[in-house]
């Protein structure tokens, strides 16, 4: 599969929204194309702390269709005093699986992390999602033992 992976631009919104929607459906969420379009639309407020410019969205596509995407978020680690890039979102469309897309996305993640001077990339996934974890392990990523808690305000 001849893939092209570049940092997403605002003019690719219509191609990105279905990818993100398919990713969410993989987590048993109802289809909702409006929400991803809102998420990826730049904020009109120049002082806004959130929006698409806060993360790097890297869509993968070939000549005929969108194959997947990955998204890296910037985060300041105040203990180590370095920037890290949590990798919270990675999705490969079912029709593109087993064609090297996940490997290409992980390579693009590494390159984007190096380009942004991140000192560490930190993927997050459900601990029971073993198919998603395999590409990380195959590329030498080390499993960390951090414990996370969540609170729904």
N, C-alpha and C positions, 0 to 999 in steps of 0.2 A: 504494500500500500504506500503510495507516494503522498506523504503528509506535509502540510504546511502548518507550522505553529508560530503564531506571532502574538504580541500583546494586543488585546482587543481594543478597538477604537469605538467611539460612540456610534459611528455609522454602521457598525455590525450588530446593533441591538437586535434586529429582527432574527438574525441567525443565532444569537446567544440565548435568547429567551426560551426557545424550545429545548435547548440542551439543559438549561438549568431546571426547567419544568420536568424533564425526564429524570434528572438526578433526584429531585424531590419525590417523584412518584416511586422511585426505588426505595424510599424510606416511608412508604405507605401514606404519602400525602396526596390529596386530591389535586388533579390538574388545575393549574391557575396560571395562565400566560400573562395576565395583567400585573401580578405581583413582581415577577422577574423584570418586566419592562420598567416598573417604578424603581426597583432596586438599582438597575443599571443606568438610569437617567441621571445625568449630573445635577447636583443640587444648585438651585438658583442663588442660594445663600453662600457668599464667599467665605463666611466664617464657620460654615458647617463642619463638624468633626467627622461626619460620616458620608460616605458616598463612594462611587466607583473609583475615584482617584486614590482612595485609601488602600486599594488592593490591586494586585496584578492578576487579571483574568487572561488565561492563555488558551484560546480555542484551537482545536486541531481539526483540520479539514483537508479533504482532497478535492479534486476537480469537480466532483459531483455532489458531495454531501458533507455535513458536519459530522465528525467522528467522535468528538469528546471535548472536554475542557478540564482545566485545573485552575485553582484560585489560591493565591498566596496573600496573606494579610500581614501588614507590618505590625510589629509589637516590640516595644522597648522592654528589655529584661533588666530591671533595676538592680538585681543581685550581681549579675555578671557585667553590667554596664555595657551591653551590646544590643544591637538590633537583631531580632530573630524573625523568621517568617513562618508562622503557623500555616500549615497546609490543611485546610479544613474541607475543601471541596475538590473532588476529582471524580470524573464520570466518563465512561466510555460507552457510547451507544451500543446496544446489543448487536447490531449488524456489523460493527467494527471490531468486536472483541476477537481475540486470538490472531490479530494482525499486527501486533507490535505497537498499538496506540498507547497503551499504558506505559510501556517502556519509553516511548518517545516523549510522553508528557512528563515522566519523572526526570528525564534528561533536560527537558526545557525548564522544569522547576529548579534544578541544580544551577543551570546557566543563569536563570533570572535571579536566584539567590546570590550568586557571585557578582552579577552586574549591580545589584542593589546593596552590596557590601554587607549582606546579612552574615552573621557569624554562625548561625545554625538554622536549619530547616526543621520544622517540627510537625510531621503529619499527625492528624488526629482521626481516628476511626473507631467504630464500635469494636470492642474487643472480640466479639464473636463473628465479625465479618472477615473470615479467613481468606476468601478469594481476593478481597481488596488488599489484604496485607501481603500476599505472595510477591507482587512486584517490588515492594519495598525491600523485603528480605533478599530477593534476587539481585538487588543493586547495592547491597552492603549497608543498608540503613539499620541502625541498632534500635531495638525495642527499649523504651524507657520505662521506668517504674513509677512515674508520677501518679498521684491520686488526685482526681478532679472531683469537685462537688458542684452542684448546680442549684440555683434558686430561681424560682419563677416569681418575680416581683408583682 
